[in-house]
Amino acid sequence: MSVFNMIQGAMLATRIPNLIIIGLAQLLSADMLFRLGLIESIGLSLGLLSISTMMVAAGGYVINDYYDAKIDMLNRPKKVVVGRTLSRRKALALHTTLSVLAILIGLIVSWKLALIHFLAVTLLWYYSNHLRRYFIGKLAVAILTAGSILLVGFLYGVDSYELMAFAAFGSAIVWIRELVKDMESVRGETAYGVQSVTKVWGIQGTKVMIGTIAIAGISLLTYFILAMNSQLTLYYYLSLIPILIIFFYFLIKADRPERFRRLRYLTNLFILAGLVSMLFV
């Protein structure tokens, strides 16, 4: 296996675009707190927080691929990285290196951040190795998503209603995306005994759960918009209504992997829309 293939495998396994979104979310969160007058400056500590958080997430992606290799061979054989482009031994070494470095960088900021990173690394390993095989597994991913945004408030020692609202919104969207992935990969997960929401409740039951989470998220978002009393924010979210209608239409019609994939792409679009909306607060 060439060095180029190893580097390519590492980049694919760590999901670079997702890491950029995590870093961008934390940067925009800090910028929002600054514009709201809750912090005086952003500072170098945010960079250390973002780098270490992205490393935790990258290690989580790698270890998840490590344990999911057999399932992925059934669901998406052409996109399997661990065991092909990146050997299993090197994948495990990469996960360990990223996780340890993340904790050490967190320690530069504070021992509390290092402890939080250690707990996150442990939860991601437990999720990949055990928890994801059960009904509530995807909820752990949603909680960690919210945590990555709330870490910004923790860093500066501030409580922000706006930050909590965005964390809840991001958590709901990621939870929906994970449930869509459940429907998309149900064949492989069923073959290996994963008790996912789709395996337990079926496709229709999962759709109902997605719809319920979406409606709860929309209700929270509506309350947030009204509380902000900002016409710019209101107009921005109103412009997203057509995409939301398309999402629900696709959700109702989805019945095969390629249609589930379209739903997943739409959830990614909502994540980007949520990030952009931070600029209007």
Summary of the structure (lengths in Angstrom):
residues: 281
radius of gyration: 19.1
end to end distance: 48.9
largest distance: 57.4
contacts: 913
relative contact order: 0.11
helix: 84%
strand: 1%
